[in-house]
Amino acid sequence: MAEQDIYRSMNRDEFDLAVQWATGEGWNPGLDDADVFWETDPEGYVCIERGGEIVGAGSIVSYGDFGFMGFFIVRSDLRGQGIGRGFWHWRKERLLGRLSEKGSIGMDGVFDMQPFYAKGGFAFTHRNLRMEGLGKASEVNGDAVELSKIPFELVSNYDHQCFGYEREAFLKSWINPPRGAAFGCYDGERLKGFGVIRQCGRGFKIGPLFANDDITAETLFVALQNQAVGKPVFLDIPEINPGAVALAERYSMKEVFGCARMYYGPIPQLPWERIYGITTFELG
């Protein structure tokens, strides 16, 4: 670590600045993402301070037994100088210190950085691909209902199965987007899947999209994209799920970005066949 660099926790105003950087880089965060991210884990955001200014940022969000490293950004005029490398290793160690002894860390890293992350102990599992399409008005065939009408316990349990860890604090806010919508496929007893769509600086992002099968996933996708008719719609699909790839193809979505899903420590055994869209690249 360079002598002039200080690694420390961020305050909310500093986090908002990092979000502004991300917006300027075309990351296209949801308009209300910052509020939910911060409320989920106010201790989960750290920065590089140099000369009294914030020059880099990243997240180290803890879910107890699981942590996620995301939102890694260095101020644009200081890139290529290596200042982010030491910070990345410091973040990893700090996050490990926030987890239980059996904890592991996940991340979605840009493809070009995979060798660096691998040297840091992270193992590659698959690619998550950002797909872009256009919202079109379509008839919803199936039992999609507003998620707010479904008992939260059922939604939380389903999310736990697909995400692998409990994240109720995050979920309560995430499934009630001020500028978006959430639906679940529910027969009055059994929840077969759910999804959320939220407004971004450009268009709308769907995430998560969890479902028992391809038919349920498509029902939810149609209900969600109906909220964004004529607007760009983004879905971050795990390439490891053929059903997710086929869904994107059926709706003429095109790959516009991608990340490598990697893990440090025990790799969670997740039901990827039920994950048609991950929640976010920033928090998992």
C-alpha positions, 0 to 999 in steps of 0.5 A: 500500500502506498504511503499516501493511500488509506483504506477504510470504511465509507460513509453514505455520501462517499458511497453515493459518489462511487455510485455516480462514478459507476453511472458515468462508467455505464454500469447503469445501476438501478435508480434506487439501488444505492438505498437498498445496498446501503441498508443491507450492510452499511459496514459493507462498503470501503474506499481508498482515500488519497490526499483527503479524497476518495479515489477508489471504492468497493463492497464487502457485503456479509451475509453471515456465512457468505460474502460478496465482493463487488462494486470495485471501481477506481477513479477514472483518471487514476487507473492503470497505476496499480492502486486498486490491486493492494486495495482488492487484497485488503478487501478480501481479507477484511471481508473474510474477517467479517464471515464465519470460519466456514464462510466463502466469498463470491464475486462477478469479475470482468473477464480480463481480470480472471487471472488476477482473481485466480491468483488471489485464490478465487475459482471460476465456475461459470459466466454470467451474461448481461442480455439486452432486449426491448420490453414488449406488451405480451399476454401473461399466460400463467399464475403470475401475481403481484409479489406483495400478495404472497406471504413474505416467508414463502418468498424468503424461503424460495430466495434462500434456496436459490441464493444459498443464504438468508438475506431477509434485510436485503430482500424486504426492500429489493422486492418492493422497488419504488420504480419497478414491480415484482411478481411471483407464480403462486397457486395459493399454496406453493410458490413456483418462482418470483422476479423483480424489475427495477428502473435504471438510468437506461431502461429496466433490469430484471433480477432476480428471476428464479423459477422451478422450470422454463414455463414458470420463468417465461411467465414471470419474464413476460409479466415483468417486461410488460412493465417496460414496454418500448424500453431496454430490458436487461437480464443477467443470465447464468450461462450454466443454465440452458433454460436461461440462455434459451429464454433470452434467445426466444425474446431476441436478447443480445449479449452486451456485457458479462462477468466471471462468477468466481468463489473463494473458499467452499463453492456454494451448491446452488440450483442453477437450473432454477436461476434464470437471472441473478440479482445483481453483479454488485451484491450477488 
